[in-house]
Amino acid sequence: MTEHDRDTGSATWPHALYDQLRAAGVTQFAYVPDAGHKVLIGRSLADPDAHSIPLTTEEEGVALAAGADLGAARAVLLMQSSGVGNCINMLSLIAGGRFPFLTLVSMRGDFGEGNPWQFPMGQAVEKVLAAMGVICLCAERPEEVTATVAAALTMVFGAGQAVAVLLTQRLIGAKPF
């Protein structure tokens, strides 16, 4: 098993996911550093045709997605489940501004979690996002990632919806505490 395999649980799905996002025209990758998105962040930083935007807080990514849409670009917000709590109020901008919104959420507080501080927000993510009008799709196994993200890309950029793809700990692996 390589270091990459240990980091992602699979050597291929994060790379396939990045390629899929780029093929769909996503050029802006907004993120707060997170090991669960290590490959996506690294690939976007290395891609001369992509813009990697480090954020000071996840809610900035919601505004960035609005700006991307206004500029005829496509963005994705990469965040951990704990960051969803930081975005609650800003998510209201999506309905008012009527712009497409895609976020990939690396989950904590579920399968195999060893950090008690991660459970409250991790368990509330789906309910919080649903309350703010964001549709949640889950990927639990490597073979589900591209189909789930394909569905999300259609819903977001084809139908103008707000969608969160939840990358579960069963997929990305539980972090030791």
ZINORFEN-V263835 format. One record per backbone hydrogen bond with DSSP energy under -0.5 kcal/mol. CO is the residue of the C=O (numbers start at 1). NH is the residue of the N-H. Records with the same first field share a line. If there is no record, write none. Layout:
BEGIN
CO=NH ; NH
END
This chain:
BEGIN
2=6
3=7
4=8
5=9
12=16
13=17
14=18
15=19
16=20
17=21
18=22
19=23
20=24
21=26
22=25
25=74
27=29 ; 51
28=30 ; 76
29=53
30=78
31=55
34=37
35=38
37=41
38=42
39=43
40=44
41=45
42=46
43=47
46=48
47=50
50=52
51=29 ; 53
52=54
53=31
57=60
58=61 ; 62
59=62 ; 63
60=64
61=65
62=66
63=67
64=68
65=69
66=70
67=71
68=73
69=72
74=27 ; 28
76=30 ; 78
77=79 ; 104
78=32
79=106
80=83 ; 84
81=84 ; 85
82=85
83=86 ; 87
84=87 ; 88
85=88
87=91
89=92
90=93
91=94 ; 95
92=96
93=97
94=98 ; 99
101=163
102=77
103=105 ; 165
104=79 ; 106
105=107 ; 167
106=81
110=113
114=116
115=118
116=119
118=122
119=123
120=124
121=125
124=128
125=129
126=130
127=131
128=132
129=134
130=133
133=135
135=164
137=166
139=168
141=144 ; 145
142=145 ; 146
144=148
145=149
146=150
147=151
148=152
149=153
150=154
151=155
152=156
153=157 ; 158
154=158 ; 159
155=161
156=160
161=101 ; 163
162=135
163=103
164=137 ; 166
165=105 ; 167
166=139 ; 168
167=107
168=171 ; 172
169=173
175=114
END
